[in-house]
């Protein structure tokens, strides 16, 4: 039985998945130069799936950037004097 279109969640398959389709695994192997033409598509080696975290920034970097900007602002003020 299928789910009604009105009940489907938008962007459901856009998240990172743990299991890749065979064609996706072959594409990754080709990209990594681990796939040879004529090789059997069965019994493929494992392919690592990297999950990305988007939108998270470390607080230390922000503090360092603010400190650098503060130093530059001080240099500009000293030059104007």
PDB file of N, CA, C and O in Angstrom, chain B, residues numbered from 101:
ATOM      1  N   UNK B 101       0.843  -1.175   0.000  1.00  0.00           N
ATOM      2  CA  UNK B 101       0.000   0.000   0.000  1.00  0.00           C
ATOM      3  C   UNK B 101       0.893   1.245   0.000  1.00  0.00           C
ATOM      4  O   UNK B 101       1.866   1.317   0.751  1.00  0.00           O
ATOM      5  N   UNK B 102       0.562   2.207  -0.832  1.00  0.00           N
ATOM      6  CA  UNK B 102       1.380   3.412  -0.935  1.00  0.00           C
ATOM      7  C   UNK B 102       0.821   4.515  -0.046  1.00  0.00           C
ATOM      8  O   UNK B 102      -0.335   4.475   0.376  1.00  0.00           O
ATOM      9  N   UNK B 103       1.664   5.492   0.224  1.00  0.00           N
ATOM     10  CA  UNK B 103       1.256   6.612   1.067  1.00  0.00           C
ATOM     11  C   UNK B 103       0.687   7.716   0.170  1.00  0.00           C
ATOM     12  O   UNK B 103       1.173   7.929  -0.941  1.00  0.00           O
ATOM     13  N   UNK B 104      -0.323   8.403   0.646  1.00  0.00           N
ATOM     14  CA  UNK B 104      -0.954   9.470  -0.104  1.00  0.00           C
ATOM     15  C   UNK B 104       0.022  10.634  -0.291  1.00  0.00           C
ATOM     16  O   UNK B 104       0.834  10.912   0.591  1.00  0.00           O
ATOM     17  N   UNK B 105      -0.056  11.319  -1.447  1.00  0.00           N
ATOM     18  CA  UNK B 105       0.859  12.417  -1.748  1.00  0.00           C
ATOM     19  C   UNK B 105       0.757  13.542  -0.729  1.00  0.00           C
ATOM     20  O   UNK B 105       1.756  14.203  -0.445  1.00  0.00           O
ATOM     21  N   UNK B 106      -0.391  13.768  -0.190  1.00  0.00           N
ATOM     22  CA  UNK B 106      -0.565  14.850   0.784  1.00  0.00           C
ATOM     23  C   UNK B 106       0.121  14.547   2.111  1.00  0.00           C
ATOM     24  O   UNK B 106       0.393  15.460   2.889  1.00  0.00           O
ATOM     25  N   UNK B 107       0.403  13.271   2.376  1.00  0.00           N
ATOM     26  CA  UNK B 107       1.025  12.885   3.645  1.00  0.00           C
ATOM     27  C   UNK B 107       2.545  12.729   3.528  1.00  0.00           C
ATOM     28  O   UNK B 107       3.223  12.532   4.536  1.00  0.00           O
ATOM     29  N   UNK B 108       3.075  12.813   2.324  1.00  0.00           N
ATOM     30  CA  UNK B 108       4.514  12.668   2.141  1.00  0.00           C
ATOM     31  C   UNK B 108       5.236  13.895   2.663  1.00  0.00           C
ATOM     32  O   UNK B 108       4.744  15.018   2.554  1.00  0.00           O
ATOM     33  N   UNK B 109       6.397  13.666   3.224  1.00  0.00           N
ATOM     34  CA  UNK B 109       7.204  14.771   3.748  1.00  0.00           C
ATOM     35  C   UNK B 109       8.103  15.307   2.653  1.00  0.00           C
ATOM     36  O   UNK B 109       8.687  14.542   1.885  1.00  0.00           O
ATOM     37  N   UNK B 110       8.210  16.597   2.586  1.00  0.00           N
ATOM     38  CA  UNK B 110       9.019  17.237   1.563  1.00  0.00           C
ATOM     39  C   UNK B 110      10.508  17.076   1.902  1.00  0.00           C
ATOM     40  O   UNK B 110      10.912  17.250   3.051  1.00  0.00           O
ATOM     41  N   UNK B 111      11.308  16.745   0.898  1.00  0.00           N
ATOM     42  CA  UNK B 111      12.751  16.630   1.099  1.00  0.00           C
ATOM     43  C   UNK B 111      13.157  15.430   1.923  1.00  0.00           C
ATOM     44  O   UNK B 111      14.187  15.468   2.597  1.00  0.00           O
ATOM     45  N   UNK B 112      12.392  14.388   1.888  1.00  0.00           N
ATOM     46  CA  UNK B 112      12.662  13.228   2.737  1.00  0.00           C
ATOM     47  C   UNK B 112      13.964  12.520   2.355  1.00  0.00           C
ATOM     48  O   UNK B 112      14.690  12.064   3.238  1.00  0.00           O
ATOM     49  N   UNK B 113      14.272  12.420   1.074  1.00  0.00           N
ATOM     50  CA  UNK B 113      15.465  11.699   0.644  1.00  0.00           C
ATOM     51  C   UNK B 113      16.663  12.619   0.448  1.00  0.00           C
ATOM     52  O   UNK B 113      17.686  12.175  -0.073  1.00  0.00           O
ATOM     53  N   UNK B 114      16.574  13.863   0.838  1.00  0.00           N
ATOM     54  CA  UNK B 114      17.681  14.785   0.678  1.00  0.00           C
ATOM     55  C   UNK B 114      18.716  14.655   1.786  1.00  0.00           C
ATOM     56  O   UNK B 114      19.822  15.179   1.653  1.00  0.00           O
ATOM     57  N   UNK B 115      18.392  13.985   2.852  1.00  0.00           N
ATOM     58  CA  UNK B 115      19.349  13.842   3.947  1.00  0.00           C
ATOM     59  C   UNK B 115      20.372  12.759   3.611  1.00  0.00           C
ATOM     60  O   UNK B 115      20.182  11.996   2.664  1.00  0.00           O
ATOM     61  N   UNK B 116      21.427  12.693   4.365  1.00  0.00           N
ATOM     62  CA  UNK B 116      22.481  11.701   4.142  1.00  0.00           C
ATOM     63  C   UNK B 116      21.957  10.311   4.483  1.00  0.00           C
ATOM     64  O   UNK B 116      21.255  10.124   5.477  1.00  0.00           O
ATOM     65  N   UNK B 117      22.308   9.345   3.646  1.00  0.00           N
ATOM     66  CA  UNK B 117      21.872   7.968   3.864  1.00  0.00           C
ATOM     67  C   UNK B 117      23.079   7.099   4.181  1.00  0.00           C
ATOM     68  O   UNK B 117      24.194   7.379   3.742  1.00  0.00           O
ATOM     69  N   UNK B 118      22.844   6.056   4.940  1.00  0.00           N
ATOM     70  CA  UNK B 118      23.920   5.139   5.303  1.00  0.00           C
ATOM     71  C   UNK B 118      24.173   4.109   4.210  1.00  0.00           C
ATOM     72  O   UNK B 118      25.289   3.605   4.081  1.00  0.00           O
ATOM     73  N   UNK B 119      23.150   3.793   3.424  1.00  0.00           N
ATOM     74  CA  UNK B 119      23.251   2.748   2.414  1.00  0.00           C
ATOM     75  C   UNK B 119      23.121   3.384   1.040  1.00  0.00           C
ATOM     76  O   UNK B 119      22.172   4.120   0.771  1.00  0.00           O
ATOM     77  N   UNK B 120      24.087   3.093   0.170  1.00  0.00           N
ATOM     78  CA  UNK B 120      24.050   3.614  -1.193  1.00  0.00           C
ATOM     79  C   UNK B 120      23.542   2.536  -2.147  1.00  0.00           C
ATOM     80  O   UNK B 120      23.692   1.342  -1.887  1.00  0.00           O
ATOM     81  N   UNK B 121      22.943   2.970  -3.251  1.00  0.00           N
ATOM     82  CA  UNK B 121      22.547   2.042  -4.300  1.00  0.00           C
ATOM     83  C   UNK B 121      23.797   1.557  -5.005  1.00  0.00           C
ATOM     84  O   UNK B 121      24.852   2.184  -4.915  1.00  0.00           O
ATOM     85  N   UNK B 122      23.678   0.437  -5.709  1.00  0.00           N
ATOM     86  CA  UNK B 122      24.834  -0.145  -6.383  1.00  0.00           C
ATOM     87  C   UNK B 122      25.444   0.847  -7.369  1.00  0.00           C
ATOM     88  O   UNK B 122      26.667   0.964  -7.457  1.00  0.00           O
ATOM     89  N   UNK B 123      24.597   1.562  -8.112  1.00  0.00           N
ATOM     90  CA  UNK B 123      25.113   2.526  -9.096  1.00  0.00           C
ATOM     91  C   UNK B 123      25.855   3.671  -8.409  1.00  0.00           C
ATOM     92  O   UNK B 123      26.860   4.155  -8.931  1.00  0.00           O
ATOM     93  N   UNK B 124      25.372   4.110  -7.241  1.00  0.00           N
ATOM     94  CA  UNK B 124      26.044   5.169  -6.490  1.00  0.00           C
ATOM     95  C   UNK B 124      27.399   4.693  -5.967  1.00  0.00           C
ATOM     96  O   UNK B 124      28.369   5.451  -5.954  1.00  0.00           O
ATOM     97  N   UNK B 125      27.458   3.432  -5.535  1.00  0.00           N
ATOM     98  CA  UNK B 125      28.725   2.882  -5.050  1.00  0.00           C
ATOM     99  C   UNK B 125      29.738   2.792  -6.178  1.00  0.00           C
ATOM    100  O   UNK B 125      30.920   3.074  -5.980  1.00  0.00           O
ATOM    101  N   UNK B 126      29.275   2.395  -7.373  1.00  0.00           N
ATOM    102  CA  UNK B 126      30.175   2.304  -8.521  1.00  0.00           C
ATOM    103  C   UNK B 126      30.691   3.691  -8.894  1.00  0.00           C
ATOM    104  O   UNK B 126      31.868   3.847  -9.219  1.00  0.00           O
ATOM    105  N   UNK B 127      29.812   4.710  -8.850  1.00  0.00           N
ATOM    106  CA  UNK B 127      30.235   6.083  -9.139  1.00  0.00           C
ATOM    107  C   UNK B 127      31.327   6.534  -8.170  1.00  0.00           C
ATOM    108  O   UNK B 127      32.319   7.132  -8.587  1.00  0.00           O
ATOM    109  N   UNK B 128      31.147   6.250  -6.880  1.00  0.00           N
ATOM    110  CA  UNK B 128      32.158   6.633  -5.883  1.00  0.00           C
ATOM    111  C   UNK B 128      33.467   5.896  -6.119  1.00  0.00           C
ATOM    112  O   UNK B 128      34.542   6.484  -5.996  1.00  0.00           O
ATOM    113  N   UNK B 129      33.385   4.607  -6.459  1.00  0.00           N
ATOM    114  CA  UNK B 129      34.587   3.825  -6.723  1.00  0.00           C
ATOM    115  C   UNK B 129      35.321   4.367  -7.949  1.00  0.00           C
ATOM    116  O   UNK B 129      36.551   4.416  -7.962  1.00  0.00           O
ATOM    117  N   UNK B 130      34.569   4.776  -8.986  1.00  0.00           N
ATOM    118  CA  UNK B 130      35.190   5.360 -10.170  1.00  0.00           C
ATOM    119  C   UNK B 130      35.883   6.673  -9.809  1.00  0.00           C
ATOM    120  O   UNK B 130      36.980   6.955 -10.292  1.00  0.00           O
ATOM    121  N   UNK B 131      35.245   7.466  -8.967  1.00  0.00           N
ATOM    122  CA  UNK B 131      35.820   8.741  -8.555  1.00  0.00           C
ATOM    123  C   UNK B 131      37.125   8.529  -7.791  1.00  0.00           C
ATOM    124  O   UNK B 131      38.063   9.314  -7.925  1.00  0.00           O
ATOM    125  N   UNK B 132      37.178   7.461  -6.987  1.00  0.00           N
ATOM    126  CA  UNK B 132      38.360   7.150  -6.183  1.00  0.00           C
ATOM    127  C   UNK B 132      39.373   6.297  -6.958  1.00  0.00           C
ATOM    128  O   UNK B 132      40.383   5.884  -6.389  1.00  0.00           O
ATOM    129  N   UNK B 133      39.122   6.030  -8.235  1.00  0.00           N
ATOM    130  CA  UNK B 133      39.991   5.202  -9.084  1.00  0.00           C
ATOM    131  C   UNK B 133      40.163   3.796  -8.527  1.00  0.00           C
ATOM    132  O   UNK B 133      41.241   3.209  -8.623  1.00  0.00           O
ATOM    133  N   UNK B 134      39.099   3.263  -7.949  1.00  0.00           N
ATOM    134  CA  UNK B 134      39.129   1.897  -7.430  1.00  0.00           C
ATOM    135  C   UNK B 134      38.274   0.959  -8.278  1.00  0.00           C
ATOM    136  O   UNK B 134      38.137  -0.216  -7.939  1.00  0.00           O
ATOM    137  N   UNK B 135      37.696   1.453  -9.376  1.00  0.00           N
ATOM    138  CA  UNK B 135      36.824   0.670 -10.238  1.00  0.00           C
ATOM    139  C   UNK B 135      37.500   0.458 -11.585  1.00  0.00           C
ATOM    140  O   UNK B 135      38.012   1.401 -12.188  1.00  0.00           O
ATOM    141  N   UNK B 136      37.499  -0.782 -12.049  1.00  0.00           N
ATOM    142  CA  UNK B 136      38.066  -1.117 -13.350  1.00  0.00           C
ATOM    143  C   UNK B 136      36.925  -1.534 -14.274  1.00  0.00           C
ATOM    144  O   UNK B 136      35.993  -2.215 -13.847  1.00  0.00           O
ATOM    145  N   UNK B 137      37.001  -1.120 -15.549  1.00  0.00           N
ATOM    146  CA  UNK B 137      35.977  -1.511 -16.516  1.00  0.00           C
ATOM    147  C   UNK B 137      35.976  -3.028 -16.672  1.00  0.00           C
ATOM    148  O   UNK B 137      37.033  -3.658 -16.691  1.00  0.00           O
ATOM    149  N   UNK B 138      34.796  -3.602 -16.782  1.00  0.00           N
ATOM    150  CA  UNK B 138      34.679  -5.044 -16.930  1.00  0.00           C
ATOM    151  C   UNK B 138      34.616  -5.774 -15.604  1.00  0.00           C
ATOM    152  O   UNK B 138      34.448  -6.993 -15.583  1.00  0.00           O
ATOM    153  N   UNK B 139      34.747  -5.060 -14.498  1.00  0.00           N
ATOM    154  CA  UNK B 139      34.688  -5.664 -13.164  1.00  0.00           C
ATOM    155  C   UNK B 139      33.242  -6.040 -12.856  1.00  0.00           C
ATOM    156  O   UNK B 139      32.318  -5.357 -13.299  1.00  0.00           O
ATOM    157  N   UNK B 140      33.041  -7.095 -12.118  1.00  0.00           N
ATOM    158  CA  UNK B 140      31.699  -7.543 -11.761  1.00  0.00           C
ATOM    159  C   UNK B 140      31.053  -6.551 -10.795  1.00  0.00           C
ATOM    160  O   UNK B 140      31.700  -6.107  -9.846  1.00  0.00           O
ATOM    161  N   UNK B 141      29.771  -6.193 -11.027  1.00  0.00           N
ATOM    162  CA  UNK B 141      29.096  -5.265 -10.121  1.00  0.00           C
ATOM    163  C   UNK B 141      28.641  -5.931  -8.820  1.00  0.00           C
ATOM    164  O   UNK B 141      28.083  -5.268  -7.946  1.00  0.00           O
ATOM    165  N   UNK B 142      28.875  -7.222  -8.692  1.00  0.00           N
ATOM    166  CA  UNK B 142      28.499  -7.937  -7.478  1.00  0.00           C
ATOM    167  C   UNK B 142      29.704  -8.058  -6.552  1.00  0.00           C
ATOM    168  O   UNK B 142      30.836  -8.196  -7.016  1.00  0.00           O
ATOM    169  N   UNK B 143      29.466  -8.008  -5.268  1.00  0.00           N
ATOM    170  CA  UNK B 143      30.546  -8.122  -4.291  1.00  0.00           C
ATOM    171  C   UNK B 143      31.437  -6.902  -4.286  1.00  0.00           C
ATOM    172  O   UNK B 143      32.659  -7.022  -4.202  1.00  0.00           O
ATOM    173  N   UNK B 144      30.841  -5.730  -4.376  1.00  0.00           N
ATOM    174  CA  UNK B 144      31.609  -4.478  -4.390  1.00  0.00           C
ATOM    175  C   UNK B 144      32.263  -4.230  -3.033  1.00  0.00           C
ATOM    176  O   UNK B 144      31.721  -4.632  -2.004  1.00  0.00           O
ATOM    177  N   UNK B 145      33.413  -3.576  -3.021  1.00  0.00           N
ATOM    178  CA  UNK B 145      34.036  -3.224  -1.744  1.00  0.00           C
ATOM    179  C   UNK B 145      33.220  -2.135  -1.039  1.00  0.00           C
ATOM    180  O   UNK B 145      32.407  -1.446  -1.656  1.00  0.00           O
ATOM    181  N   UNK B 146      33.457  -2.002   0.252  1.00  0.00           N
ATOM    182  CA  UNK B 146      32.740  -0.997   1.024  1.00  0.00           C
ATOM    183  C   UNK B 146      33.141   0.411   0.598  1.00  0.00           C
ATOM    184  O   UNK B 146      34.286   0.662   0.225  1.00  0.00           O
ATOM    185  N   UNK B 147      32.176   1.320   0.662  1.00  0.00           N
ATOM    186  CA  UNK B 147      32.411   2.716   0.318  1.00  0.00           C
ATOM    187  C   UNK B 147      31.971   3.549   1.503  1.00  0.00           C
ATOM    188  O   UNK B 147      30.853   3.403   1.997  1.00  0.00           O
ATOM    189  N   UNK B 148      32.849   4.416   1.951  1.00  0.00           N
ATOM    190  CA  UNK B 148      32.535   5.249   3.111  1.00  0.00           C
ATOM    191  C   UNK B 148      31.589   6.380   2.718  1.00  0.00           C
ATOM    192  O   UNK B 148      31.793   7.056   1.710  1.00  0.00           O
ATOM    193  N   UNK B 149      30.557   6.574   3.527  1.00  0.00           N
ATOM    194  CA  UNK B 149      29.604   7.650   3.309  1.00  0.00           C
ATOM    195  C   UNK B 149      29.913   8.749   4.310  1.00  0.00           C
ATOM    196  O   UNK B 149      29.863   8.529   5.520  1.00  0.00           O
ATOM    197  N   UNK B 150      30.232   9.934   3.803  1.00  0.00           N
ATOM    198  CA  UNK B 150      30.588  11.048   4.668  1.00  0.00           C
ATOM    199  C   UNK B 150      29.361  11.911   4.894  1.00  0.00           C
ATOM    200  O   UNK B 150      28.747  12.409   3.950  1.00  0.00           O
ATOM    201  N   UNK B 151      29.018  12.077   6.150  1.00  0.00           N
ATOM    202  CA  UNK B 151      27.893  12.939   6.499  1.00  0.00           C
ATOM    203  C   UNK B 151      28.424  14.343   6.737  1.00  0.00           C
ATOM    204  O   UNK B 151      29.417  14.531   7.439  1.00  0.00           O
ATOM    205  N   UNK B 152      27.763  15.314   6.153  1.00  0.00           N
ATOM    206  CA  UNK B 152      28.223  16.687   6.333  1.00  0.00           C
ATOM    207  C   UNK B 152      27.335  17.402   7.344  1.00  0.00           C
ATOM    208  O   UNK B 152      26.123  17.195   7.383  1.00  0.00           O
ATOM    209  N   UNK B 153      27.946  18.230   8.144  1.00  0.00           N
ATOM    210  CA  UNK B 153      27.199  19.059   9.082  1.00  0.00           C
ATOM    211  C   UNK B 153      27.265  20.479   8.563  1.00  0.00           C
ATOM    212  O   UNK B 153      28.337  21.079   8.491  1.00  0.00           O
ATOM    213  N   UNK B 154      26.123  21.005   8.208  1.00  0.00           N
ATOM    214  CA  UNK B 154      26.058  22.323   7.610  1.00  0.00           C
ATOM    215  C   UNK B 154      25.534  23.313   8.639  1.00  0.00           C
ATOM    216  O   UNK B 154      24.595  23.017   9.377  1.00  0.00           O
ATOM    217  N   UNK B 155      26.143  24.479   8.681  1.00  0.00           N
ATOM    218  CA  UNK B 155      25.625  25.550   9.511  1.00  0.00           C
ATOM    219  C   UNK B 155      26.184  25.616  10.916  1.00  0.00           C
ATOM    220  O   UNK B 155      25.815  26.506  11.681  1.00  0.00           O
ATOM    221  N   UNK B 156      27.054  24.708  11.268  1.00  0.00           N
ATOM    222  CA  UNK B 156      27.628  24.759  12.615  1.00  0.00           C
ATOM    223  C   UNK B 156      29.007  25.380  12.550  1.00  0.00           C
ATOM    224  O   UNK B 156      29.869  24.919  11.802  1.00  0.00           O
ATOM    225  N   UNK B 157      29.215  26.419  13.327  1.00  0.00           N
ATOM    226  CA  UNK B 157      30.524  27.059  13.395  1.00  0.00           C
ATOM    227  C   UNK B 157      30.992  27.054  14.835  1.00  0.00           C
ATOM    228  O   UNK B 157      30.189  27.149  15.764  1.00  0.00           O
ATOM    229  N   UNK B 158      32.266  26.946  15.009  1.00  0.00           N
ATOM    230  CA  UNK B 158      32.827  26.931  16.345  1.00  0.00           C
ATOM    231  C   UNK B 158      32.894  28.341  16.886  1.00  0.00           C
ATOM    232  O   UNK B 158      33.124  29.293  16.141  1.00  0.00           O
ATOM    233  N   UNK B 159      32.693  28.470  18.176  1.00  0.00           N
ATOM    234  CA  UNK B 159      32.732  29.782  18.810  1.00  0.00           C
ATOM    235  C   UNK B 159      34.143  30.356  18.816  1.00  0.00           C
ATOM    236  O   UNK B 159      34.312  31.573  18.731  1.00  0.00           O
ATOM    237  N   UNK B 160      35.151  29.509  18.915  1.00  0.00           N
ATOM    238  CA  UNK B 160      36.535  29.970  18.968  1.00  0.00           C
ATOM    239  C   UNK B 160      36.899  30.726  17.701  1.00  0.00           C
ATOM    240  O   UNK B 160      37.579  31.751  17.764  1.00  0.00           O
ATOM    241  N   UNK B 161      36.459  30.237  16.561  1.00  0.00           N
ATOM    242  CA  UNK B 161      36.770  30.911  15.311  1.00  0.00           C
ATOM    243  C   UNK B 161      36.155  32.302  15.282  1.00  0.00           C
ATOM    244  O   UNK B 161      36.792  33.256  14.838  1.00  0.00           O
ATOM    245  N   UNK B 162      34.922  32.418  15.754  1.00  0.00           N
ATOM    246  CA  UNK B 162      34.264  33.721  15.771  1.00  0.00           C
ATOM    247  C   UNK B 162      35.021  34.690  16.669  1.00  0.00           C
ATOM    248  O   UNK B 162      35.212  35.851  16.305  1.00  0.00           O
ATOM    249  N   UNK B 163      35.449  34.231  17.827  1.00  0.00           N
ATOM    250  CA  UNK B 163      36.183  35.085  18.762  1.00  0.00           C
ATOM    251  C   UNK B 163      37.515  35.512  18.167  1.00  0.00           C
ATOM    252  O   UNK B 163      37.925  36.661  18.328  1.00  0.00           O
ATOM    253  N   UNK B 164      38.199  34.594  17.476  1.00  0.00           N
ATOM    254  CA  UNK B 164      39.476  34.921  16.848  1.00  0.00           C
ATOM    255  C   UNK B 164      39.288  35.951  15.749  1.00  0.00           C
ATOM    256  O   UNK B 164      40.084  36.882  15.620  1.00  0.00           O
ATOM    257  N   UNK B 165      38.222  35.785  14.947  1.00  0.00           N
ATOM    258  CA  UNK B 165      37.955  36.727  13.861  1.00  0.00           C
ATOM    259  C   UNK B 165      37.660  38.111  14.430  1.00  0.00           C
ATOM    260  O   UNK B 165      38.133  39.119  13.905  1.00  0.00           O
ATOM    261  N   UNK B 166      36.879  38.152  15.502  1.00  0.00           N
ATOM    262  CA  UNK B 166      36.562  39.435  16.123  1.00  0.00           C
ATOM    263  C   UNK B 166      37.828  40.091  16.664  1.00  0.00           C
ATOM    264  O   UNK B 166      37.990  41.308  16.574  1.00  0.00           O
ATOM    265  N   UNK B 167      38.717  39.289  17.221  1.00  0.00           N
ATOM    266  CA  UNK B 167      39.980  39.798  17.738  1.00  0.00           C
ATOM    267  C   UNK B 167      40.845  40.351  16.618  1.00  0.00           C
ATOM    268  O   UNK B 167      41.475  41.397  16.773  1.00  0.00           O
ATOM    269  N   UNK B 168      40.877  39.650  15.486  1.00  0.00           N
ATOM    270  CA  UNK B 168      41.658  40.124  14.344  1.00  0.00           C
ATOM    271  C   UNK B 168      41.072  41.416  13.795  1.00  0.00           C
ATOM    272  O   UNK B 168      41.805  42.346  13.458  1.00  0.00           O
ATOM    273  N   UNK B 169      39.747  41.468  13.709  1.00  0.00           N
ATOM    274  CA  UNK B 169      39.110  42.682  13.210  1.00  0.00           C
ATOM    275  C   UNK B 169      39.359  43.841  14.165  1.00  0.00           C
ATOM    276  O   UNK B 169      39.532  44.980  13.734  1.00  0.00           O
ATOM    277  N   UNK B 170      39.377  43.554  15.447  1.00  0.00           N
ATOM    278  CA  UNK B 170      39.656  44.584  16.433  1.00  0.00           C
ATOM    279  C   UNK B 170      41.067  45.119  16.279  1.00  0.00           C
ATOM    280  O   UNK B 170      41.285  46.323  16.409  1.00  0.00           O
ATOM    281  N   UNK B 171      42.033  44.245  16.003  1.00  0.00           N
ATOM    282  CA  UNK B 171      43.414  44.670  15.790  1.00  0.00           C
ATOM    283  C   UNK B 171      43.536  45.534  14.540  1.00  0.00           C
ATOM    284  O   UNK B 171      44.261  46.529  14.538  1.00  0.00           O
ATOM    285  N   UNK B 172      42.833  45.157  13.487  1.00  0.00           N
ATOM    286  CA  UNK B 172      42.881  45.939  12.251  1.00  0.00           C
ATOM    287  C   UNK B 172      42.272  47.316  12.467  1.00  0.00           C
ATOM    288  O   UNK B 172      42.773  48.313  11.947  1.00  0.00           O
ATOM    289  N   UNK B 173      41.197  47.365  13.229  1.00  0.00           N
ATOM    290  CA  UNK B 173      40.562  48.647  13.508  1.00  0.00           C
ATOM    291  C   UNK B 173      41.507  49.540  14.312  1.00  0.00           C
ATOM    292  O   UNK B 173      41.545  50.753  14.102  1.00  0.00           O
ATOM    293  N   UNK B 174      42.264  48.945  15.226  1.00  0.00           N
ATOM    294  CA  UNK B 174      43.225  49.706  16.024  1.00  0.00           C
ATOM    295  C   UNK B 174      44.331  50.255  15.120  1.00  0.00           C
ATOM    296  O   UNK B 174      44.771  51.392  15.297  1.00  0.00           O
ATOM    297  N   UNK B 175      44.784  49.442  14.142  1.00  0.00           N
ATOM    298  CA  UNK B 175      45.828  49.889  13.218  1.00  0.00           C
ATOM    299  C   UNK B 175      45.353  51.081  12.395  1.00  0.00           C
ATOM    300  O   UNK B 175      46.108  52.027  12.166  1.00  0.00           O
ATOM    301  N   UNK B 176      44.109  51.031  11.956  1.00  0.00           N
ATOM    302  CA  UNK B 176      43.559  52.122  11.142  1.00  0.00           C
ATOM    303  C   UNK B 176      43.477  53.386  11.975  1.00  0.00           C
ATOM    304  O   UNK B 176      43.766  54.472  11.472  1.00  0.00           O
ATOM    305  N   UNK B 177      43.091  53.273  13.230  1.00  0.00           N
ATOM    306  CA  UNK B 177      42.984  54.442  14.110  1.00  0.00           C
ATOM    307  C   UNK B 177      44.377  55.045  14.362  1.00  0.00           C
ATOM    308  O   UNK B 177      44.518  56.268  14.396  1.00  0.00           O
ATOM    309  N   UNK B 178      45.397  54.209  14.537  1.00  0.00           N
ATOM    310  CA  UNK B 178      46.735  54.688  14.785  1.00  0.00           C
ATOM    311  C   UNK B 178      47.289  55.412  13.557  1.00  0.00           C
ATOM    312  O   UNK B 178      47.979  56.422  13.693  1.00  0.00           O
ATOM    313  N   UNK B 179      46.994  54.905  12.368  1.00  0.00           N
ATOM    314  CA  UNK B 179      47.471  55.536  11.153  1.00  0.00           C
ATOM    315  C   UNK B 179      46.836  56.899  10.931  1.00  0.00           C
ATOM    316  O   UNK B 179      47.478  57.801  10.393  1.00  0.00           O
ATOM    317  N   UNK B 180      45.579  57.059  11.339  1.00  0.00           N
ATOM    318  CA  UNK B 180      44.878  58.313  11.126  1.00  0.00           C
ATOM    319  C   UNK B 180      45.395  59.412  12.076  1.00  0.00           C
ATOM    320  O   UNK B 180      45.225  60.596  11.785  1.00  0.00           O
ATOM    321  N   UNK B 181      46.003  59.049  13.171  1.00  0.00           N
ATOM    322  CA  UNK B 181      46.500  60.033  14.143  1.00  0.00           C
ATOM    323  C   UNK B 181      47.703  60.684  13.670  1.00  0.00           C
ATOM    324  O   UNK B 181      48.255  61.540  14.362  1.00  0.00           O
TER     325      UNK B 181
END
